[in-house]
Amino acid sequence: MTKQPTIFMLGAGSMGGAVATAIRRSGIDAQNVHVMNSRPESTERAAKEYDLTPADSLEDAVREADIIILGIKPYQLAAQLPKLAEHLSADTLVVSLAAGATIDTLREHLGGHEKIIRTMPNTPVAVGSGVVAVMPADAVTDEETATVEELFSASADVVRVPEDKVHQVIGAAGSAPAFMFYVAEAMIDEGVMQGLTRDQAAEMVIATMAGSAKLLQEQGLSPAEARYRVSSPGGTTVRGVAALEEAGVRVGLAKAMRAAADWSRHMEEG
């Protein structure tokens, strides 16, 4: 981006903080990223933790911003967004991180403001290895969307999708880190059951999970192809995979993704 935008982050909790880290990693200077939390002490703490500039005034921060990032909780939107609407320029991009809040809902709370981009980041964005789904409203131009995508691109794979695919994104990326953690936890526990120390089991399982993902990314293999390559006929791996199938792990993961997507739909319906 040729000129750094001025960014206002309303709310920098766990997800907002992860996004703040991503924005700073993209090269945006600290003086161009203002933050405000619900209390002054929380604002100062977030500014210090994520190397941002504390906002002194909501009104001034909104007026001066080219991009506003909504890091507040979904239940806070109805109360907080009308306060922003009073000071919004028609060209200001409003980027939402809130699960369950549709573009139409955001537009309504913002008094009809049209320049809205809904996003769905996952928490590995904080360590530079996340996924962010980007869903622009019809009034947002490709250039404007690309500007927002660039804020995330140093920390995530950025995927532009239509808003009606947001529920599928929840299962495949938004909630998926928790599913990965669950698998890692189960494997570590079993390693301990078989005689490894917890530190040994954790080191091996976590490193293997990270290495397996890197192998898929760098070699361009499908998961099935990669699995076939390490599955010798009659060997230990094929027996282990057969046990996973017998236990219904594939079905269980599918159910987890579907449950997350279904609850996302429920949240939107109110």
FENHUZI-V588649 format. One record per pair of residues at least 12 apart in sequence whose ideal C-beta (glycine too) atoms are under 8 Angstrom apart, sorted by the first residue. I is the first residue (numbers start at 0). J is the second residue. Records with the same first field share a line. If there is no record, write none. Layout:
# FENHUZI-V588649
I: J / J
This chain:
# FENHUZI-V588649
0: 146 / 149
3: 26 / 27 / 28 / 31
4: 27 / 31 / 65 / 66 / 146
5: 31 / 33 / 63 / 64 / 65 / 66
6: 22 / 27 / 31 / 32 / 33 / 64 / 65 / 66 / 67 / 68 / 150
7: 33 / 34 / 35 / 54 / 60 / 61 / 63 / 64 / 66 / 67 / 68
8: 22 / 32 / 33 / 34 / 35 / 51 / 67 / 68 / 70
9: 35 / 57 / 67 / 68 / 69 / 70 / 71 / 79 / 83
10: 35 / 36 / 37 / 69 / 70 / 71 / 72 / 75
11: 34 / 36 / 45 / 49 / 51 / 70
12: 36 / 70 / 72
13: 122
14: 70 / 96 / 120 / 122
15: 45 / 68 / 70 / 71 / 96
16: 45 / 48 / 49 / 70 / 125
17: 120 / 122 / 124 / 125 / 129
18: 68 / 70 / 96 / 120 / 124 / 151
19: 32 / 34 / 45 / 49 / 51 / 70
20: 49 / 124 / 125 / 154
21: 120 / 124 / 125 / 127 / 129 / 150 / 151 / 153 / 154 / 155
22: 68 / 150
23: 49 / 50 / 51
24: 127 / 153 / 154
25: 149 / 150 / 151 / 152 / 153 / 154
26: 153
27: 150
29: 50 / 51 / 52
30: 52
31: 52
32: 51 / 52
33: 51 / 52 / 53 / 54 / 60 / 63 / 64
34: 46 / 49 / 51 / 52 / 53 / 54
35: 53 / 54 / 57 / 60
42: 54
57: 82 / 83 / 86
58: 85 / 86
61: 83 / 86 / 87 / 91
62: 86 / 88
64: 91
65: 91 / 92
66: 91 / 92 / 93 / 94 / 146 / 147 / 150
67: 83 / 87 / 91 / 92 / 93 / 94
68: 94 / 96
69: 93 / 94 / 95 / 96 / 97 / 105
70: 96
71: 97
72: 97
73: 97 / 98 / 99 / 100 / 266
76: 97 / 100 / 104 / 105 / 108
77: 108
80: 105 / 108 / 109
81: 108 / 109 / 110
83: 109
84: 108 / 109 / 110 / 112
87: 109 / 110 / 112
89: 112 / 113 / 114
90: 114
91: 112 / 114
92: 114 / 115 / 116 / 139 / 143 / 146 / 147
93: 105 / 109 / 112 / 114 / 115 / 116
94: 115 / 116 / 118 / 147
95: 115 / 116 / 117 / 118
96: 118 / 119 / 120
98: 119 / 169 / 173 / 263 / 266
99: 263 / 266 / 267
100: 117 / 267
101: 117 / 162 / 267
102: 115 / 117 / 134 / 136 / 162
104: 267
105: 117
106: 136
113: 136 / 138 / 139
114: 136 / 138 / 139 / 143
115: 135 / 136 / 138 / 139
116: 133 / 134 / 135 / 136 / 139 / 143 / 144 / 147
117: 133 / 134 / 135 / 136 / 162 / 165
118: 131 / 132 / 133 / 134 / 147 / 151
119: 131 / 132 / 134 / 165 / 168 / 169 / 172 / 173
120: 132 / 151 / 155 / 173
121: 172 / 173 / 174 / 175 / 176
122: 176
123: 155 / 176
124: 151 / 154 / 155
125: 154
127: 153 / 154 / 155
128: 154 / 155
129: 151 / 154 / 155 / 156
130: 155 / 156 / 158 / 172
131: 148 / 151 / 155 / 156 / 157 / 158
132: 158 / 159 / 160 / 164 / 165 / 168 / 172 / 173
133: 147 / 148 / 151 / 157 / 158 / 159 / 160
134: 159 / 160 / 161 / 162 / 164 / 165
135: 159
144: 159
165: 263
166: 260 / 261 / 263 / 264
167: 260
169: 259 / 260 / 263
170: 255 / 256 / 257 / 259 / 260
171: 256
173: 259 / 263
174: 255 / 256 / 259
175: 256
178: 252 / 255 / 256
179: 208
182: 208
183: 204 / 205 / 208
186: 200 / 204
187: 200 / 201 / 204
188: 200
190: 203 / 204
211: 225
226: 240
